Amino acid sequence: MMASLRASQLTGPVALFEKNASLARKLGLTGKGRCNITNASALSGFLESFGKNGPFLRDAFNKVSPNQLTIFFEKKGLRLKTERQGRVFPVTDTSKSVIEVLEKALERSGVDVRQSAGRP
């Protein structure tokens, strides 16, 4: 969803094909349904929590910092809170809030969302 939003900003019309009947199904499960959006800890410490996969993820986390992600959601009206170990959640404590913000952003950006686009 984030990649589609960025692509629409850079290239114009974009289509997002979602295999499932609803967007962000897996996102809705993160943080036990509360949606752990990001982590406010220092990047080096955060990457250590991924064990041997941490170095592989460094480039991805350097592209969009936790601060940039927080700003993105707050500009869209989603209030956030930081809990123990630097975990960032919506104050509503529900992933539905995050998904709604992303769906509205896709709509405003003109991204053509095609749900149930799985293989026959």
N, CA and C atoms as an extended XYZ file, in Angstrom:
360
Properties=species:S:1:pos:R:3:atomname:S:1:resname:S:1:resid:I:1 pbc="F F F"
N         0.828       -1.184        0.000 N   MET     1
C         0.000        0.000        0.000 CA  MET     1
C         0.877        1.254        0.000 C   MET     1
N         1.917        1.227        0.833 N   MET     2
C         2.825        2.378        0.880 CA  MET     2
C         3.565        2.522       -0.454 C   MET     2
N         3.974        1.415       -1.035 N   ALA     3
C         4.677        1.468       -2.318 CA  ALA     3
C         3.763        2.014       -3.413 C   ALA     3
N         2.506        1.636       -3.381 N   SER     4
C         1.549        2.147       -4.368 CA  SER     4
C         1.353        3.649       -4.219 C   SER     4
N         1.282        4.100       -2.987 N   LEU     5
C         1.138        5.533       -2.746 CA  LEU     5
C         2.344        6.293       -3.289 C   LEU     5
N         3.526        5.792       -2.994 N   ARG     6
C         4.743        6.464       -3.456 CA  ARG     6
C         4.852        6.414       -4.978 C   ARG     6
N         4.540        5.272       -5.561 N   ALA     7
C         4.601        5.142       -7.021 CA  ALA     7
C         3.632        6.113       -7.696 C   ALA     7
N         2.459        6.293       -7.122 N   SER     8
C         1.490        7.221       -7.717 CA  SER     8
C         1.995        8.663       -7.657 C   SER     8
N         2.749        8.988       -6.613 N   GLN     9
C         3.337       10.331       -6.509 CA  GLN     9
C         4.424       10.539       -7.568 C   GLN     9
N         5.175        9.486       -7.840 N   LEU    10
C         6.323        9.602       -8.748 CA  LEU    10
C         5.974        9.397      -10.215 C   LEU    10
N         4.979        8.542      -10.491 N   THR    11
C         4.749        8.150      -11.885 CA  THR    11
C         3.359        8.458      -12.422 C   THR    11
N         2.418        8.768      -11.563 N   GLY    12
C         1.055        8.975      -12.032 CA  GLY    12
C         0.199        7.754      -11.731 C   GLY    12
N        -0.748        7.426      -12.612 N   PRO    13
C        -1.697        6.341      -12.332 CA  PRO    13
C        -1.021        5.003      -11.984 C   PRO    13
N        -1.545        4.383      -10.936 N   VAL    14
C        -1.009        3.113      -10.432 CA  VAL    14
C        -2.183        2.201      -10.104 C   VAL    14
N        -1.999        0.909      -10.332 N   ALA    15
C        -2.984       -0.087       -9.918 CA  ALA    15
C        -2.364       -0.969       -8.838 C   ALA    15
N        -3.135       -1.256       -7.823 N   LEU    16
C        -2.714       -2.142       -6.736 CA  LEU    16
C        -3.598       -3.379       -6.793 C   LEU    16
N        -2.981       -4.532       -7.001 N   PHE    17
C        -3.717       -5.793       -7.079 CA  PHE    17
C        -3.582       -6.522       -5.761 C   PHE    17
N        -4.696       -6.732       -5.094 N   GLU    18
C        -4.743       -7.423       -3.810 CA  GLU    18
C        -5.400       -8.778       -4.007 C   GLU    18
N        -4.692       -9.819       -3.615 N   LYS    19
C        -5.195      -11.186       -3.757 CA  LYS    19
C        -6.466      -11.409       -2.935 C   LYS    19
N        -6.519      -10.821       -1.757 N   ASN    20
C        -7.643      -11.034       -0.842 CA  ASN    20
C        -8.808      -10.095       -1.129 C   ASN    20
N        -9.934      -10.389       -0.508 N   ALA    21
C       -11.131       -9.563       -0.684 CA  ALA    21
C       -11.026       -8.244        0.076 C   ALA    21
N       -10.095       -8.161        1.031 N   SER    22
C        -9.904       -6.914        1.774 CA  SER    22
C        -8.424       -6.565        1.808 C   SER    22
N        -8.158       -5.279        1.877 N   LEU    23
C        -6.785       -4.805        1.920 CA  LEU    23
C        -6.174       -5.008        3.303 C   LEU    23
N        -4.884       -5.221        3.313 N   ALA    24
C        -4.081       -5.205        4.540 CA  ALA    24
C        -4.485       -6.241        5.581 C   ALA    24
N        -4.886       -7.394        5.135 N   ARG    25
C        -5.297       -8.439        6.074 CA  ARG    25
C        -4.192       -8.760        7.074 C   ARG    25
N        -2.971       -8.945        6.573 N   LYS    26
C        -1.857       -9.271        7.471 CA  LYS    26
C        -1.472       -8.084        8.349 C   LYS    26
N        -1.587       -6.884        7.810 N   LEU    27
C        -1.306       -5.694        8.603 CA  LEU    27
C        -2.252       -5.629        9.794 C   LEU    27
N        -3.469       -6.044        9.578 N   GLY    28
C        -4.462       -6.047       10.640 CA  GLY    28
C        -4.150       -6.991       11.778 C   GLY    28
N        -3.262       -7.935       11.543 N   LEU    29
C        -2.908       -8.907       12.570 CA  LEU    29
C        -1.680       -8.501       13.385 C   LEU    29
N        -0.924       -7.524       12.885 N   THR    30
C         0.314       -7.156       13.568 CA  THR    30
C         0.030       -6.561       14.940 C   THR    30
N         0.970       -6.752       15.829 N   GLY    31
C         0.820       -6.209       17.183 CA  GLY    31
C        -0.411       -6.728       17.892 C   GLY    31
N        -0.752       -7.990       17.637 N   LYS    32
C        -1.939       -8.616       18.240 CA  LYS    32
C        -3.207       -7.836       17.917 C   LYS    32
N        -3.293       -7.360       16.654 N   GLY    33
C        -4.476       -6.640       16.207 CA  GLY    33
C        -4.442       -5.149       16.495 C   GLY    33
N        -3.344       -4.701       17.103 N   ARG    34
C        -3.220       -3.279       17.437 CA  ARG    34
C        -2.380       -2.535       16.402 C   ARG    34
N        -1.656       -3.234       15.565 N   CYS    35
C        -0.823       -2.696       14.496 CA  CYS    35
C         0.385       -1.937       15.018 C   CYS    35
N         1.442       -2.668       15.231 N   ASN    36
C         2.724       -2.084       15.620 CA  ASN    36
C         3.309       -1.415       14.377 C   ASN    36
N         3.103       -0.107       14.243 N   ILE    37
C         3.456        0.638       13.033 CA  ILE    37
C         4.951        0.703       12.796 C   ILE    37
N         5.698        0.999       13.838 N   THR    38
C         7.145        1.138       13.708 CA  THR    38
C         7.764        1.008       15.085 C   THR    38
N         9.048        1.298       15.171 N   ASN    39
C         9.747        1.250       16.440 CA  ASN    39
C        10.579        2.512       16.579 C   ASN    39
N        10.447        3.185       17.694 N   ALA    40
C        11.133        4.457       17.908 CA  ALA    40
C        12.530        4.287       18.489 C   ALA    40
N        12.985        3.055       18.670 N   SER    41
C        14.324        2.807       19.198 CA  SER    41
C        15.382        3.163       18.152 C   SER    41
N        16.615        3.285       18.599 N   ALA    42
C        17.724        3.517       17.677 CA  ALA    42
C        17.792        2.353       16.691 C   ALA    42
N        18.100        2.657       15.434 N   LEU    43
C        18.083        1.641       14.384 CA  LEU    43
C        18.990        0.456       14.703 C   LEU    43
N        20.184        0.709       15.213 N   SER    44
C        21.117       -0.396       15.485 CA  SER    44
C        20.526       -1.381       16.491 C   SER    44
N        19.939       -0.880       17.560 N   GLY    45
C        19.325       -1.749       18.559 CA  GLY    45
C        18.101       -2.460       18.026 C   GLY    45
N        17.324       -1.744       17.226 N   PHE    46
C        16.123       -2.334       16.637 CA  PHE    46
C        16.496       -3.486       15.714 C   PHE    46
N        17.521       -3.294       14.882 N   LEU    47
C        17.937       -4.342       13.952 CA  LEU    47
C        18.470       -5.574       14.668 C   LEU    47
N        19.049       -5.386       15.831 N   GLU    48
C        19.540       -6.517       16.616 CA  GLU    48
C        18.406       -7.464       16.996 C   GLU    48
N        17.206       -6.926       17.150 N   SER    49
C        16.065       -7.765       17.530 CA  SER    49
C        15.677       -8.745       16.426 C   SER    49
N        16.171       -8.522       15.197 N   PHE    50
C        15.899       -9.429       14.084 CA  PHE    50
C        16.972      -10.507       13.934 C   PHE    50
N        17.929      -10.535       14.855 N   GLY    51
C        18.986      -11.547       14.814 CA  GLY    51
C        19.820      -11.448       13.560 C   GLY    51
N        20.109      -12.591       12.940 N   LYS    52
C        20.987      -12.611       11.758 CA  LYS    52
C        20.347      -11.933       10.543 C   LYS    52
N        19.035      -11.702       10.554 N   ASN    53
C        18.368      -11.015        9.444 CA  ASN    53
C        18.458       -9.492        9.552 C   ASN    53
N        18.899       -8.983       10.681 N   GLY    54
C        18.989       -7.545       10.901 CA  GLY    54
C        19.754       -6.794        9.825 C   GLY    54
N        20.988       -7.219        9.494 N   PRO    55
C        21.748       -6.500        8.463 CA  PRO    55
C        21.030       -6.462        7.103 C   PRO    55
N        20.316       -7.515        6.770 N   PHE    56
C        19.571       -7.567        5.510 CA  PHE    56
C        18.500       -6.478        5.460 C   PHE    56
N        17.909       -6.175        6.593 N   LEU    57
C        16.815       -5.207        6.664 CA  LEU    57
C        17.287       -3.754        6.772 C   LEU    57
N        18.577       -3.543        7.021 N   ARG    58
C        19.098       -2.193        7.237 CA  ARG    58
C        18.735       -1.234        6.105 C   ARG    58
N        18.929       -1.640        4.851 N   ASP    59
C        18.637       -0.752        3.722 CA  ASP    59
C        17.169       -0.357        3.672 C   ASP    59
N        16.290       -1.319        3.917 N   ALA    60
C        14.853       -1.021        3.883 CA  ALA    60
C        14.492       -0.008        4.960 C   ALA    60
N        15.030       -0.194        6.164 N   PHE    61
C        14.708        0.724        7.252 CA  PHE    61
C        15.385        2.084        7.067 C   PHE    61
N        16.449        2.136        6.295 N   ASN    62
C        17.094        3.415        6.013 CA  ASN    62
C        16.332        4.221        4.965 C   ASN    62
N        15.530        3.573        4.135 N   LYS    63
C        14.750        4.265        3.108 CA  LYS    63
C        13.628        5.088        3.734 C   LYS    63
N        12.970        4.522        4.713 N   VAL    64
C        11.897        5.227        5.422 CA  VAL    64
C        12.167        5.059        6.912 C   VAL    64
N        12.557        6.142        7.536 N   SER    65
C        12.886        6.078        8.962 CA  SER    65
C        11.616        5.968        9.797 C   SER    65
N        11.739        5.477       11.009 N   PRO    66
C        10.575        5.440       11.897 CA  PRO    66
C         9.954        6.826       12.067 C   PRO    66
N        10.794        7.846       12.132 N   ASN    67
C        10.285        9.212       12.273 CA  ASN    67
C         9.471        9.623       11.048 C   ASN    67
N         9.952        9.305        9.853 N   GLN    68
C         9.212        9.635        8.628 CA  GLN    68
C         7.871        8.914        8.591 C   GLN    68
N         7.864        7.666        9.011 N   LEU    69
C         6.625        6.890        9.023 CA  LEU    69
C         5.629        7.479       10.020 C   LEU    69
N         6.127        7.865       11.174 N   THR    70
C         5.283        8.489       12.182 CA  THR    70
C         4.683        9.784       11.643 C   THR    70
N         5.499       10.603       11.011 N   ILE    71
C         5.021       11.863       10.436 CA  ILE    71
C         3.967       11.597        9.368 C   ILE    71
N         4.200       10.596        8.515 N   PHE    72
C         3.244       10.245        7.470 CA  PHE    72
C         1.859       10.000        8.072 C   PHE    72
N         1.798        9.138        9.073 N   PHE    73
C         0.497        8.798        9.668 CA  PHE    73
C        -0.111        9.961       10.440 C   PHE    73
N         0.704       10.712       11.160 N   GLU    74
C         0.165       11.842       11.915 CA  GLU    74
C        -0.382       12.927       10.993 C   GLU    74
N         0.262       13.156        9.846 N   LYS    75
C        -0.253       14.127        8.877 CA  LYS    75
C        -1.592       13.680        8.300 C   LYS    75
N        -1.836       12.393        8.311 N   LYS    76
C        -3.095       11.849        7.811 CA  LYS    76
C        -4.149       11.780        8.919 C   LYS    76
N        -3.816       12.287       10.108 N   GLY    77
C        -4.783       12.360       11.196 CA  GLY    77
C        -4.769       11.205       12.176 C   GLY    77
N        -3.824       10.284       12.048 N   LEU    78
C        -3.765        9.145       12.967 CA  LEU    78
C        -2.883        9.503       14.162 C   LEU    78
N        -3.462        9.501       15.339 N   ARG    79
C        -2.693        9.776       16.555 CA  ARG    79
C        -1.985        8.505       16.983 C   ARG    79
N        -0.720        8.661       17.384 N   LEU    80
C         0.115        7.514       17.734 CA  LEU    80
C         0.630        7.632       19.161 C   LEU    80
N         1.041        6.491       19.696 N   LYS    81
C         1.658        6.462       21.023 CA  LYS    81
C         2.828        5.493       20.997 C   LYS    81
N         3.815        5.768       21.832 N   THR    82
C         4.997        4.911       21.928 CA  THR    82
C         4.945        4.174       23.250 C   THR    82
N         5.105        2.852       23.178 N   GLU    83
C         5.053        2.017       24.370 CA  GLU    83
C         6.428        1.422       24.654 C   GLU    83
N         6.474        0.511       25.613 N   ARG    84
C         7.751       -0.087       26.009 CA  ARG    84
C         8.483       -0.662       24.805 C   ARG    84
N         9.790       -0.659       24.911 N   GLN    85
C        10.684       -1.143       23.855 CA  GLN    85
C        10.532       -0.344       22.559 C   GLN    85
N         9.993        0.870       22.660 N   GLY    86
C         9.904        1.761       21.505 CA  GLY    86
C         8.829        1.429       20.490 C   GLY    86
N         7.949        0.510       20.818 N   ARG    87
C         6.901        0.119       19.863 CA  ARG    87
C         5.864        1.221       19.711 C   ARG    87
N         5.503        1.527       18.457 N   VAL    88
C         4.576        2.611       18.155 CA  VAL    88
C         3.254        2.029       17.663 C   VAL    88
N         2.160        2.445       18.318 N   PHE    89
C         0.821        1.961       18.005 CA  PHE    89
C        -0.121        3.153       17.805 C   PHE    89
N        -1.255        2.938       17.126 N   PRO    90
C        -2.271        3.995       17.102 CA  PRO    90
C        -2.894        4.099       18.498 C   PRO    90
N        -3.283        5.303       18.895 N   VAL    91
C        -3.886        5.460       20.227 CA  VAL    91
C        -5.202        4.699       20.341 C   VAL    91
N        -5.827        4.383       19.230 N   THR    92
C        -7.075        3.622       19.246 CA  THR    92
C        -6.859        2.163       19.626 C   THR    92
N        -5.587        1.712       19.574 N   ASP    93
C        -5.247        0.314       19.855 CA  ASP    93
C        -5.922       -0.669       18.904 C   ASP    93
N        -6.195       -0.229       17.686 N   THR    94
C        -6.767       -1.132       16.699 CA  THR    94
C        -6.122       -0.907       15.334 C   THR    94
N        -5.782       -1.994       14.680 N   SER    95
C        -5.175       -1.913       13.352 CA  SER    95
C        -6.141       -1.331       12.326 C   SER    95
N        -7.415       -1.416       12.593 N   LYS    96
C        -8.419       -0.885       11.671 CA  LYS    96
C        -8.185        0.606       11.405 C   LYS    96
N        -7.740        1.329       12.408 N   SER    97
C        -7.459        2.757       12.253 CA  SER    97
C        -6.353        2.993       11.228 C   SER    97
N        -5.331        2.179       11.284 N   VAL    98
C        -4.200        2.297       10.355 CA  VAL    98
C        -4.647        1.946        8.943 C   VAL    98
N        -5.389        0.880        8.819 N   ILE    99
C        -5.869        0.433        7.505 CA  ILE    99
C        -6.775        1.485        6.881 C   ILE    99
N        -7.655        2.075        7.675 N   GLU   100
C        -8.545        3.120        7.156 CA  GLU   100
C        -7.759        4.317        6.632 C   GLU   100
N        -6.715        4.723        7.342 N   VAL   101
C        -5.878        5.842        6.898 CA  VAL   101
C        -5.227        5.499        5.556 C   VAL   101
N        -4.711        4.288        5.438 N   LEU   102
C        -4.057        3.880        4.191 CA  LEU   102
C        -5.061        3.784        3.045 C   LEU   102
N        -6.242        3.252        3.313 N   GLU   103
C        -7.266        3.154        2.260 CA  GLU   103
C        -7.678        4.543        1.767 C   GLU   103
N        -7.861        5.481        2.683 N   LYS   104
C        -8.225        6.845        2.289 CA  LYS   104
C        -7.111        7.500        1.494 C   LYS   104
N        -5.869        7.253        1.882 N   ALA   105
C        -4.730        7.824        1.160 CA  ALA   105
C        -4.657        7.256       -0.252 C   ALA   105
N        -4.926        5.969       -0.396 N   LEU   106
C        -4.944        5.352       -1.730 CA  LEU   106
C        -6.030        5.978       -2.596 C   LEU   106
N        -7.190        6.164       -1.996 N   GLU   107
C        -8.317        6.753       -2.728 CA  GLU   107
C        -7.987        8.180       -3.172 C   GLU   107
N        -7.461        8.978       -2.241 N   ARG   108
C        -7.112       10.370       -2.566 CA  ARG   108
C        -6.021       10.449       -3.632 C   ARG   108
N        -5.123        9.474       -3.642 N   SER   109
C        -4.022        9.465       -4.609 CA  SER   109
C        -4.434        8.900       -5.956 C   SER   109
N        -5.654        8.396       -6.031 N   GLY   110
C        -6.147        7.852       -7.296 CA  GLY   110
C        -5.610        6.481       -7.638 C   GLY   110
N        -5.096        5.761       -6.645 N   VAL   111
C        -4.604        4.403       -6.895 CA  VAL   111
C        -5.804        3.504       -7.179 C   VAL   111
N        -5.725        2.774       -8.287 N   ASP   112
C        -6.782        1.851       -8.698 CA  ASP   112
C        -6.599        0.544       -7.928 C   ASP   112
N        -7.393        0.330       -6.885 N   VAL   113
C        -7.271       -0.856       -6.034 CA  VAL   113
C        -8.165       -1.955       -6.582 C   VAL   113
N        -7.561       -3.090       -6.855 N   ARG   114
C        -8.309       -4.254       -7.375 CA  ARG   114
C        -8.200       -5.384       -6.362 C   ARG   114
N        -9.271       -5.583       -5.626 N   GLN   115
C        -9.275       -6.630       -4.613 CA  GLN   115
C        -9.765       -7.940       -5.209 C   GLN   115
N        -9.497       -9.033       -4.496 N   SER   116
C        -9.813      -10.392       -4.966 CA  SER   116
C        -9.172      -10.647       -6.323 C   SER   116
N        -7.929      -10.193       -6.434 N   ALA   117
C        -7.200      -10.327       -7.706 CA  ALA   117
C        -6.274      -11.534       -7.706 C   ALA   117
N        -6.621      -12.536       -6.917 N   GLY   118
C        -5.795      -13.748       -6.832 CA  GLY   118
C        -5.909      -14.584       -8.093 C   GLY   118
N        -5.111      -15.599       -8.124 N   ARG   119
C        -5.130      -16.498       -9.271 CA  ARG   119
C        -6.406      -17.316       -9.277 C   ARG   119
N        -6.922      -17.644      -10.469 N   PRO   120
C        -8.152      -18.460      -10.531 CA  PRO   120
C        -7.916      -19.872      -10.055 C   PRO   120
